[in-house]
Amino acid sequence: MKKLAVLILAIALLIVPMSISASAADAALNDFEKKIIASLDENIEVDDLLFHLPQEYINQAENFLKSVDLTETQAEEILDLIQDCKDIAVADHIHSTSDLKILPQAEKQKLLGKGQAAAEAAGAVLTYNGEDVVVTHNGTTVFEDAPIVKVTGAETDYTALILSVAGVVVALAAAAVVASKKGLLAK
């Protein structure tokens, strides 16, 4: 009985901090920041199709917003810019993030400007190098639209494969010469 009481107490001691940390994490977003996340998480209807930002983008935005405390004015400016981007997506028939690549340069610049203004309103900096979008805040990367798995280390080395194939070709050529000298090949 004493062991059961200790086990129940241990479980309670584990559960209480977890529930407090979960609610504390949610409380890290103020009401204005929650509106931003809700806006990013909404589906956008484009040509009778629903477009939704990738969840990892929303997660990165939420993690960033937990590290700052936006005012109502900042949040309203960001929400207006998000709505402008949604309007552009509808007008230009954007069905996925890959569709952004086929937009005319002027539209891409408009979207980039809106993104940079939203980042600036939150005290961050958005940069685009032609391939990846990166948002930094106080020198720390808070959002990156780049492949999650990056190739590191040396490039694939095909030397062993080439040498193996060359060895097989040489061996076959030598076998053909020997077979021909022994008269094993029909003419």
C-alpha positions in Angstrom: 0.0 0.0 0.0 2.8 2.4 0.8 4.5 1.7 -2.6 1.2 2.5 -4.3 0.9 5.8 -2.5 4.5 6.7 -3.4 3.8 5.7 -7.1 0.7 7.9 -7.2 2.6 10.8 -5.6 5.4 10.4 -8.2 3.0 10.4 -11.1 1.2 13.5 -9.7 4.6 15.2 -9.4 5.3 14.4 -13.0 1.9 15.4 -14.4 1.5 18.7 -12.6 4.7 20.3 -14.1 3.8 19.1 -17.6 0.3 20.7 -17.4 1.8 23.9 -16.1 4.4 24.1 -18.8 1.9 23.4 -21.5 -0.4 26.2 -20.4 2.6 28.5 -19.8 3.7 27.9 -23.4 0.2 28.7 -24.7 0.1 31.8 -22.4 3.4 33.0 -24.1 1.2 34.2 -27.0 -0.8 37.3 -26.2 -4.3 37.7 -27.8 -2.9 39.8 -30.7 -0.3 37.2 -31.5 -2.9 34.4 -31.4 -4.9 36.3 -34.1 -1.8 36.3 -36.3 -1.3 32.5 -35.9 -5.1 32.0 -36.6 -4.8 34.1 -39.7 -1.8 32.1 -40.9 -3.5 28.9 -40.1 -6.7 29.7 -42.2 -7.3 28.1 -45.5 -7.4 30.4 -48.5 -9.9 29.5 -51.2 -8.3 30.0 -54.6 -10.3 28.9 -57.7 -12.5 26.5 -55.6 -9.4 24.9 -54.2 -8.1 25.4 -50.6 -4.5 26.6 -50.1 -2.9 26.2 -46.6 0.5 27.3 -45.5 2.8 24.4 -44.6 2.5 23.6 -40.9 6.2 24.0 -40.3 5.9 27.6 -41.4 3.1 28.2 -38.9 5.1 26.5 -36.2 8.1 28.7 -36.9 6.0 31.8 -36.8 4.4 30.7 -33.5 7.8 29.9 -31.9 9.0 33.4 -32.9 5.9 35.1 -31.6 6.4 33.3 -28.3 9.8 35.1 -28.0 8.4 38.6 -28.5 5.5 40.6 -27.1 3.7 42.4 -29.9 1.4 45.3 -29.3 -2.1 45.6 -30.8 -0.8 48.2 -33.4 2.0 45.8 -34.5 -0.3 42.9 -34.8 -2.9 44.9 -36.7 -0.3 46.0 -39.2 0.9 42.4 -39.6 -2.6 41.1 -40.0 -3.3 43.7 -42.7 -0.1 42.6 -44.6 -1.1 38.9 -44.3 -4.5 39.8 -45.8 -2.8 41.7 -48.6 -0.7 38.5 -49.3 -3.9 36.4 -49.3 -5.5 38.8 -51.8 -2.5 38.5 -54.1 -2.6 34.7 -53.8 -6.3 34.7 -54.9 -5.8 37.2 -57.7 -2.7 35.4 -59.1 -4.3 31.9 -58.7 -1.7 30.6 -56.2 -2.6 27.1 -55.2 0.6 26.1 -53.4 3.9 27.5 -52.3 5.5 26.0 -55.5 3.2 28.2 -57.6 5.1 31.3 -56.2 8.0 30.4 -58.6 5.9 31.1 -61.7 4.6 34.5 -60.6 5.8 37.5 -62.6 8.7 39.3 -61.0 6.6 42.3 -60.1 4.2 40.1 -58.1 7.1 38.4 -56.4 8.5 41.8 -55.4 5.1 42.8 -54.0 4.9 39.7 -51.9 8.5 40.1 -50.8 7.8 43.7 -49.8 4.8 42.7 -47.8 6.8 40.0 -46.0 9.6 42.4 -45.2 7.2 45.0 -43.9 5.5 42.3 -41.7 8.9 41.1 -40.3 9.9 44.7 -39.7 6.6 45.4 -37.8 7.6 42.5 -35.5 11.1 43.8 -35.0 12.7 41.2 -37.4 14.4 41.3 -40.8 13.3 39.2 -43.8 15.9 38.4 -46.5 15.6 36.5 -49.7 18.6 35.3 -51.6 16.8 34.1 -54.7 16.1 30.7 -53.3 15.6 30.8 -49.5 13.6 33.1 -47.3 15.2 33.8 -43.9 13.8 35.9 -41.0 16.2 36.9 -38.3 15.5 38.6 -35.0 18.4 40.1 -33.0 20.8 38.1 -35.1 19.1 34.7 -34.5 17.3 32.9 -37.4 13.7 32.5 -36.5 12.3 31.3 -39.8 13.9 29.6 -42.7 12.3 28.4 -45.9 15.0 26.0 -46.9 15.2 22.2 -47.1 15.1 20.7 -43.7 17.7 18.1 -44.6 20.8 19.8 -46.1 23.5 17.9 -47.9 26.7 18.2 -45.9 30.2 16.8 -46.3 31.8 15.7 -49.6 29.8 15.4 -52.8 29.1 11.8 -53.9 32.3 10.2 -55.1 31.9 8.0 -58.1 35.6 7.0 -58.4 35.1 3.6 -56.9 32.2 2.9 -59.2 34.1 4.0 -62.3 37.1 1.9 -61.3 34.9 -1.2 -60.7 33.2 -0.8 -64.1 36.5 -0.2 -65.8 37.9 -3.4 -64.1 34.9 -5.5 -65.3 35.3 -4.1 -68.9 39.1 -4.9 -68.9 38.4 -8.4 -67.5 35.8 -9.1 -70.2 38.2 -7.8 -72.9 41.0 -10.0 -71.6 38.6 -13.0 -71.5 37.6 -12.3 -75.1 41.2 -12.2 -76.2 42.1 -15.4 -74.5 38.9 -17.1 -75.9 39.8 -15.9 -79.4 43.4 -17.2 -79.2 42.1 -20.6 -78.0 39.6 -20.7 -80.8 36.6 -20.7 -78.4 34.9 -17.9 -80.3 33.0 -18.8 -83.5 33.8 -16.8 -86.5 
